[in-house]
Amino acid sequence: MTAPADPRHIGELLGDWLAIRMDEVDALADEARAKVAAIPDQRACWSVVGELLLRVAVLEQDVAALKKAARR
């Protein structure tokens, strides 16, 4: 028959295991925060869309003017 285990040793082992797991969780949380920070906010996305629409409208006008000049 074995002697009963010392609860302090069990507590230390459990604490070490939890510390290792928490380090992994912290690393994953840091990675997730970095990925989220890299995503542009909605205002920036709408600004890019607006700029693209404006550029397309200007290009359409330029093409229409070139077609008109080519007919002359």
C-alpha positions as CSV (number, residue, x, y, z in Angstrom):
1,M,0.0,0.0,0.0
2,T,1.3,3.4,-0.9
3,A,1.5,6.4,1.4
4,P,-1.1,9.1,0.8
5,A,0.2,11.8,-1.5
6,D,1.2,15.1,-0.1
7,P,-1.5,17.6,-1.1
8,R,1.1,20.4,-1.4
9,H,2.9,18.4,-4.2
10,I,-0.4,17.8,-6.0
11,G,-1.2,21.5,-5.7
12,E,2.2,22.4,-7.1
13,L,1.8,20.1,-10.0
14,L,-1.7,21.4,-10.7
15,G,-0.4,25.0,-10.5
16,D,2.4,24.2,-12.9
17,W,0.0,22.6,-15.4
18,L,-2.4,25.5,-15.1
19,A,0.4,28.0,-15.6
20,I,1.5,26.2,-18.8
21,R,-2.0,26.2,-20.1
22,M,-2.6,29.9,-19.2
23,D,0.6,30.8,-21.0
24,E,-0.8,29.1,-24.1
25,V,-4.1,30.9,-23.7
26,D,-2.3,34.2,-23.2
27,A,-0.3,33.6,-26.4
28,L,-3.5,32.8,-28.4
29,A,-5.2,35.8,-27.0
30,D,-2.3,38.1,-28.0
31,E,-2.4,36.6,-31.5
32,A,-6.1,37.1,-31.8
33,R,-5.8,40.8,-30.6
34,A,-3.0,41.4,-33.2
35,K,-5.2,39.9,-36.0
36,V,-8.2,42.0,-34.9
37,A,-6.1,45.2,-34.8
38,A,-5.0,44.5,-38.4
39,I,-8.6,44.6,-39.7
40,P,-9.5,48.1,-40.9
41,D,-12.5,49.7,-39.2
42,Q,-15.8,50.2,-41.1
43,R,-15.2,53.9,-41.7
44,A,-11.9,53.2,-43.5
45,C,-13.6,50.6,-45.7
46,W,-16.4,52.9,-46.6
47,S,-13.9,55.6,-47.4
48,V,-12.1,53.3,-49.8
49,V,-15.4,52.3,-51.5
50,G,-16.3,56.0,-51.9
51,E,-13.0,56.8,-53.4
52,L,-13.2,53.9,-55.8
53,L,-16.8,55.0,-56.9
54,L,-15.6,58.5,-57.4
55,R,-12.6,57.4,-59.5
56,V,-14.9,55.2,-61.7
57,A,-17.3,58.1,-62.3
58,V,-14.4,60.3,-63.4
59,L,-13.0,57.6,-65.7
60,E,-16.5,57.1,-67.2
61,Q,-16.6,60.8,-67.9
62,D,-13.1,60.8,-69.5
63,V,-14.0,57.8,-71.7
64,A,-17.2,59.5,-72.8
65,A,-15.2,62.7,-73.7
66,L,-12.6,60.6,-75.6
67,K,-15.3,58.9,-77.5
68,K,-16.9,62.2,-78.4
69,A,-13.6,63.6,-79.5
70,A,-12.9,60.5,-81.7
71,R,-16.2,61.0,-83.5
72,R,-15.3,64.5,-84.6
